[in-house]
């Protein structure tokens, strides 16, 4: 785990302010993401953790202006990259941003590469879209990039088509493509979910190494708290479209503030000690459109009170750099029963 | 690849033999006789019998069929009763005519329908999508001959821009050829546009939601680049399949269009052969059409390998 950089004085690379994303369908609008605010600084490794459907992928896509519109769109808030709002950016500035300043790798490397182009061509395309260099030099760069992400015999592999590579290799290709234009922010949306456990570790190590060597910021979206513990500096926990806890990794694991985080940690098997039983959170996360009023976790929460249903949800900072959206902390109650 | 092509061509031989057999048997069932057609309405029975004897039609059908197959083995398609020329020569003479309308119509249909299909898919549910799909539906539904007649009325009679029929060989006068071929090619292309637009649209809709299209956007490519280089490129296999199938429509369409515009092509030759019960000519032209079908399908299959690397290595 690397320590968080001293970022207090520097303006953040990316700052998301009160982001709100809705899905419109025939006369109704479902809220997917509400009041999400956070910042990422250069070189930082931020983890976003949550269950499927909590809005983490939508939040990520909005950072590239890639929300699957016109039905799904950001209806409020700002996503500032270098002070410029991505949500209101026009086509050409957006194209300049994508792949150049902000790059993204996706969950399924099997389907994320174009099946009819060689992997070399696909990397070359990214380079040529953003840099005025010749095709041959771009190809040489592509081969270097493949070598950099530890693909053996890169020069030959560059001529391969995606179907000739394994899943782990394809995810490396995706990473090579993403870092081709030296982006300052790399968003990885569940990059290892579709891969073997041993390959997972290699891919994450690779991402972390590239982050250190290139000083780029990484946002890792995952549902795996173990991965967060290993690599992230700071972490956001999302539930039903909201951030429910924001903390530095060490303090999140030492003292989770939100009952949901608490429940998540209880469902991860610890390595050091033996446990008889893993504790699962009761019930299912509600789907967008069916969210309860007040705190959305309240129906599943072991510590819920009657007031939770009418509480106006907000993040409450009970320690520096550690905030949770829970009524328990409203009056300075700093911990709950373990 | 060469081995594959040879195997496919070998497999086509039984297909062609079956087509000839069916065509032959069908003509035995159909009433009418070339001798009547040749002799004219006021010929006596003996005259007709004499003609039948000359043509060998008084022999048993299986003997005539065997003769035809034996001649075919020597590469001889026989002699036309009515046009008094070698069937092979008659066909070869007309191939450039039909081929030029076919290619011209594809040249109009393919770019038009791919562009329309992409636009319709991109603006799915919008007014422009509705407009394009309605046009496509009309293209498929309206009969060729009707579109042809309307085209003549409008472009030839009303505006006077294009001739209402006839054929000018390309070698003689290229401008005249273009003028004489434009209307027939448009008419022939209308139906193809209808079908191909629909296929392009549905394939594009399918592919536009693929992860690699999102990847292409995330790289910073323009919308046009994403749609054409990534989405369309992957939609080409089904599109090319349909282009191959369109060939069938072109042949049947050519029969009608050549008739409407009095163009001396293979389609018209088939109609003429059937109307005069010119057995060798019917056999020959149908064999030619079947052979062309086989060849087109082979070309389509070969093109798959170029379009999709996964097929290439399988």
Contacts between the chains, C-beta under 8 A, distances in Angstrom:
chain1	res1	chain2	res2	distance
A	64	B	218	5.8
A	66	B	214	6.6
A	66	B	217	6.0
A	66	B	218	6.2
A	91	B	222	7.8
A	91	B	223	7.5
A	95	B	220	4.6
A	95	B	221	7.2
A	95	B	222	6.2
A	96	B	220	6.7
A	97	B	220	7.2
A	98	B	217	7.0
A	98	B	218	5.6
A	98	B	219	6.5
A	98	B	220	3.9
A	99	B	218	6.3
A	99	B	219	4.1
A	99	B	220	3.8
A	100	B	220	5.9
A	103	B	218	7.0
A	104	B	218	4.8
A	106	B	211	6.0
A	106	B	214	7.1
A	106	B	215	6.8
A	108	B	211	6.0
A	111	B	210	6.5
A	111	B	211	4.1
A	111	B	212	6.5
A	112	B	211	4.4
A	112	B	212	5.8
A	112	B	214	7.6
A	112	B	215	4.9
A	113	B	212	5.7
A	113	B	215	6.9
A	114	B	212	4.5
A	114	B	215	7.3
A	114	B	216	6.9
A	114	B	230	5.5
A	114	B	233	7.6
A	114	B	234	7.1
A	115	B	212	7.1
A	115	B	234	6.8
A	115	B	308	7.4
A	115	B	309	7.3
A	115	B	310	6.3
A	116	B	233	5.7
A	116	B	234	5.9
A	116	B	307	7.1
A	116	B	308	6.0
A	116	B	309	6.1
A	117	B	233	7.8
A	125	B	219	6.5
A	125	B	221	7.2
A	125	B	229	7.9
A	126	B	219	4.6
A	126	B	220	7.4
A	129	B	219	6.1
A	129	B	220	5.0
A	129	B	221	6.0
A	130	B	220	6.3
A	161	B	309	4.3
A	161	B	310	7.2
A	161	B	313	7.9
A	163	B	309	7.2
A	163	B	310	5.1
A	163	B	313	7.9
A	164	B	313	7.5
A	174	B	215	7.6
A	177	B	215	7.8
A	177	B	219	7.1
